[in-house]
Amino acid sequence: MAEEKFDAIVVGAGLAGTASAIAMARKGLQVLVVEKGKTPGSKNVTGGRMYSHALAKLIPSFWEEAPIERWVTKEVITMISGDDALDVQFDAPSMAGERVSFNVLRAKFDPWFAQQAEKAGALVACDTRVDAIWVENGKVKGIVTGTDKFAADCVVLSEGANTLLAEKAGMKGPPNPETLAVGVKEVIALPQETINERFGLKDDEGSAHVIMGSFTRGVEGGGFLYTNKDSVSFGLVIPLAAGIHGKQNVYDLIEDLRTHPHMQKLLKGGEVREYSAHMVPERGWQAVPESLVRDGAVLAGDAAGLVLNTGLTFRGMDLAIESGRLAGEAIVEAKAAGDFGAEQLRSYERAMDDSFVMKDLKKFKNASAVIGNPRMFTTYPEMVMDILHQLYDIRGEQQRPSKVVERTVRKHVKLTTLAKDAMMGRRGM
Ligand SMILES: Cc1cc2nc3c(=O)[nH]c(=O)nc-3n(C[C@H](O)[C@H](O)[C@H](O)COP(=O)(O)OP(=O)(O)OC[C@H]3O[C@@H](n4cnc5c(N)ncnc54)[C@H](O)[C@@H]3O)c2cc1C
């Protein structure tokens, strides 16, 4: 039996759900957020770098109180082949002052973010799983949790990558292993001074690392490392299909990466404090459902497939926050119009089309073909290391760099293949 009717019920106190709750509660809507974790963030896994812009639209001076680990001032791309490694490093201390992006631990960040929703007037109920979406006569009427039903004019489905409820509500098709990836992450404790020294950072400066190469044993995927205050978040992401088809076990791959001599220089002596695994909708534009709305419900964040991996950057958190805010604003408009039907809620889809979220997903819609090219993980790292060995391993007469490059490229890859990959790269990036 329905006990109380809310203007909106939000499923999941992740980034998308909480952002929508803040937007709605601030405009006086009665909002209930239902979260299955004991606390917000307790079930959430992220690599660890959030771009600030979407959060700043919602909470302009968020840095004054948000639990930020470090401001990213250093970007590192690491290529690994065998025992060899090449770091390309971009050091930009000014990015700290400009507050472009920061490293974050969700177990700390999400409770703070949920408090902002509570301060705005939303009710956040943790340790409560939504078991089903309550649908009557083709309209979403609320949620079902245990034996209770809670009624709402609109439900925000922001349950993350595991879209059981959205599928049941007919807003998403069944999970497709080809569009999903699995990420594993370790939080490794290291003293603050050790992190500063090893990574070349000052106290509030942080680094963000993407790692690619032979450690994935030919599987498309990559590693990441983000520096926190007194720990590092370290892990990797590979396609779910690679695990399912028995190609590789993600746990073996992370072990290989952690014990690689180059990574050991950064991680040695660290103590694994947490271990977690989670799915990621990784195919960008291809993973976004045709519609984000139906009568009485909207989809936001990972539940809508809003993650963008370009190989250089990995973004889901800013997309989740922006989509949550825009979903919340559309529901506020629907409340003013007294109409929560799909046609009215399409203002959310229009706002999304105009936002950086859909623009970026569309712009990089071919990126997955580039980062899914197996040569990126085997042939090219091997070729680069071979070139560098020949350039720097001088034991007498020195070779001309142009000749080394030409000869070694031909040794590793056919020129027609190289041209094809370059074309694909141009289209994807
Ligand atoms: C390994 C890994 C690394 C990543 N690295 C980055 C990165 O560095 N930068 C970046 O921007 N993005 C990164 N991402 C992606 C990013 O974490 C997600 O895009 C983002 O968390 C999505 O937010 P969300 O609110 O949509 O979902 P989530 O954060 O997953 O929140 C969903 C919430 O819903 C709750 N929930 C689910 N089902 C129910 C239910 N039935 N009842 C009640 N509650 C429910 C969950 O407990 C959870 O709290 C990474 C992801 C992974 C897995």
The ligand as a Tripos MOL2 file, in Angstrom:
@<TRIPOS>MOLECULE
LIG
   53    58     1     0     0
SMALL
NO_CHARGES

@<TRIPOS>ATOM
      1 C1         37.0580    1.2280  -12.1740 C.3       1 LIG1
      2 C2         36.3750    2.5020  -12.5830 C.ar      1 LIG1
      3 C3         37.1020    3.6510  -12.8040 C.ar      1 LIG1
      4 C4         36.4680    4.8510  -13.1550 C.ar      1 LIG1
      5 N1         37.2090    5.9880  -13.2440 N.ar      1 LIG1
      6 C5         36.6010    7.1710  -13.4610 C.ar      1 LIG1
      7 C6         37.3320    8.3900  -13.4100 C.ar      1 LIG1
      8 O1         38.5090    8.4230  -13.0720 O.2       1 LIG1
      9 N2         36.6780    9.5400  -13.7150 N.ar      1 LIG1
     10 C7         35.3500    9.5610  -14.0230 C.ar      1 LIG1
     11 O2         34.8010   10.6370  -14.2700 O.2       1 LIG1
     12 N3         34.6220    8.4270  -14.0440 N.ar      1 LIG1
     13 C8         35.2090    7.2320  -13.7670 C.ar      1 LIG1
     14 N4         34.4700    6.0800  -13.7280 N.ar      1 LIG1
     15 C9         33.0410    6.1510  -14.0570 C.3       1 LIG1
     16 C10        32.2500    6.7490  -12.8910 C.3       1 LIG1
     17 O3         32.5770    6.0800  -11.6940 O.3       1 LIG1
     18 C11        30.7520    6.6270  -13.1720 C.3       1 LIG1
     19 O4         30.4750    7.1380  -14.4440 O.3       1 LIG1
     20 C12        29.9220    7.3900  -12.1270 C.3       1 LIG1
     21 O5         30.1510    6.8770  -10.8500 O.3       1 LIG1
     22 C13        28.4420    7.2700  -12.4740 C.3       1 LIG1
     23 O6         27.6650    7.8470  -11.4770 O.3       1 LIG1
     24 P1         26.1620    7.3520  -11.2640 P.3       1 LIG1
     25 O7         25.5940    8.2190  -10.2300 O.co2     1 LIG1
     26 O8         25.4850    7.2560  -12.5790 O.co2     1 LIG1
     27 O9         26.2820    5.8480  -10.7540 O.3       1 LIG1
     28 P2         26.9130    5.3020   -9.4170 P.3       1 LIG1
     29 O10        27.9690    6.2050   -8.9210 O.co2     1 LIG1
     30 O11        27.2640    3.8770   -9.6760 O.co2     1 LIG1
     31 O12        25.7020    5.3630   -8.3790 O.3       1 LIG1
     32 C14        24.5930    4.5010   -8.4570 C.3       1 LIG1
     33 C15        24.0210    4.3680   -7.0620 C.3       1 LIG1
     34 O13        22.7970    3.6350   -7.1140 O.3       1 LIG1
     35 C16        22.7530    2.7360   -6.0360 C.3       1 LIG1
     36 N5         21.8060    1.6720   -6.4180 N.ar      1 LIG1
     37 C17        21.9220    0.8050   -7.4590 C.ar      1 LIG1
     38 N6         20.8410   -0.0070   -7.5100 N.ar      1 LIG1
     39 C18        20.0240    0.3620   -6.4900 C.ar      1 LIG1
     40 C19        18.7730   -0.1130   -6.0130 C.ar      1 LIG1
     41 N7         18.1340   -1.1230   -6.6140 N.pl3     1 LIG1
     42 N8         18.2320    0.4820   -4.9310 N.ar      1 LIG1
     43 C20        18.8760    1.5130   -4.3080 C.ar      1 LIG1
     44 N9         20.0880    2.0010   -4.7070 N.ar      1 LIG1
     45 C21        20.6460    1.4350   -5.7860 C.ar      1 LIG1
     46 C22        24.2050    2.2770   -5.8870 C.3       1 LIG1
     47 O14        24.4660    1.7330   -4.6130 O.3       1 LIG1
     48 C23        24.9360    3.5850   -6.1310 C.3       1 LIG1
     49 O15        25.1160    4.3180   -4.9410 O.3       1 LIG1
     50 C24        35.0640    4.8700  -13.3540 C.ar      1 LIG1
     51 C25        34.3190    3.6990  -13.1560 C.ar      1 LIG1
     52 C26        34.9580    2.5300  -12.7500 C.ar      1 LIG1
     53 C27        34.1210    1.2990  -12.4760 C.3       1 LIG1
@<TRIPOS>BOND
     1     1     2 1
     2     2     3 ar
     3     2    52 ar
     4     3     4 ar
     5     4     5 ar
     6     4    50 ar
     7     5     6 ar
     8     6     7 ar
     9     6    13 1
    10     7     8 2
    11     7     9 ar
    12     9    10 ar
    13    10    11 2
    14    10    12 ar
    15    12    13 ar
    16    13    14 ar
    17    14    15 1
    18    14    50 ar
    19    15    16 1
    20    16    17 1
    21    16    18 1
    22    18    19 1
    23    18    20 1
    24    20    21 1
    25    20    22 1
    26    22    23 1
    27    23    24 1
    28    24    25 2
    29    24    26 1
    30    24    27 1
    31    27    28 1
    32    28    29 2
    33    28    30 1
    34    28    31 1
    35    31    32 1
    36    32    33 1
    37    33    34 1
    38    33    48 1
    39    34    35 1
    40    35    36 1
    41    35    46 1
    42    36    37 ar
    43    36    45 ar
    44    37    38 ar
    45    38    39 ar
    46    39    40 ar
    47    39    45 ar
    48    40    41 1
    49    40    42 ar
    50    42    43 ar
    51    43    44 ar
    52    44    45 ar
    53    46    47 1
    54    46    48 1
    55    48    49 1
    56    50    51 ar
    57    51    52 ar
    58    52    53 1
@<TRIPOS>SUBSTRUCTURE
     1 LIG1         1 GROUP 0 **** ****
